[in-house]
Amino acid sequence: MKISYYPGCTLKTKAGNLETAALASLLALGIEVEEIDRWNCCGAVFSLTADDLIHQVGPVRNLIRAKEQGANKLVTLCSMCYNTLARANLIMKNDPVKRDTINRFMDDEIDYAGEVEVVHLLTFLDQEVGWERIREMVKVPLEGLRIAPYYGCTLQRPADVGIEPFGSFSLMTRLFESLGATVMPFAAADKCCGSYQILNGEDGAQSTAATILKSAAEAGAEALATSCPLCEYNLGKQQGKLLENGLIGTTVPTYYFTQLLAIALGVAPESCRFDLNDGAALDLLKNKNCLVAA
């Protein structure tokens, strides 16, 4: 099986651990990945202004790149990239006036009308691989590891692009159960992490992040799993400051879901780039004897 893949900017820099673990996992599952040529930034966030069509040019160009390579599906990993690409795709599918304006603006590109489906990796694993196959391929079960799936804002909202209905956490739950982990549902799984508030309102963003981490800890979780680099920054890399400021009383190591998948499939830890996580993340996996690549 071969898939077309869009990485996005952050996965090539500070969130390299999200990408390298995903690519290693897909290789272990026998799936060939083809990164689309000449991709550009997705735009980072979907514009909230209805007539801001110039903001859609970036994501649509990526969809055109996939169409040029003959793909009918484009897989992505980052929650925000997925959200932005999928929502731009809806415009091109469903709004002929806006579609025509965008296509005419990009006069050096082929016309695009929503022919490519944007797919998050969690959906791909569910629909194209299957949890039973993943379960059969697990070499290092994550037994005894209590994981809280964290979805944040952009995996379920808005409903017309959500990977599953708002309030449902089935995809991550079934993934981690297939890896042998214990899933710990918690009340703040779909709450905003603070997002870009961290840039100009650090106190407010830290308070929001602390609420989520305390909710996970109170539910009995030892670790948090996400698919968003911004969420991982606010909830993972900021934990030292949260502890320092007395906003949380204990650490809850944060991982990308791809890292946990890779470890369970027997991928070497070096491919998961735990050097980009907080140190507590690696320590927890060592204590759980999960770092033995099969």
VENFEN-V752172 format. One record per run of one state. SS is the DSSP state (h for helix, s for strand, l for the rest). FROM is the first residue (numbers start at 1). LEN is the number of residues. Records with the same first field share a line. If there is no record, write none. Layout:
SS=FROM-LEN, FROM-LEN
This chain:
l=1-1, 7-3, 13-3, 29-3, 36-17, 69-4, 77-2, 95-1, 106-11, 130-1, 138-8, 150-20, 179-3, 184-13, 201-1, 219-4, 227-2, 238-1, 245-8, 265-4, 273-1, 277-2, 288-7
s=2-5, 32-4, 73-4, 117-4, 146-4, 182-2, 223-4, 253-4
h=10-3, 16-13, 53-16, 79-16, 96-10, 121-9, 131-7, 170-9, 197-4, 202-17, 229-9, 239-6, 257-8, 269-4, 274-3, 279-9
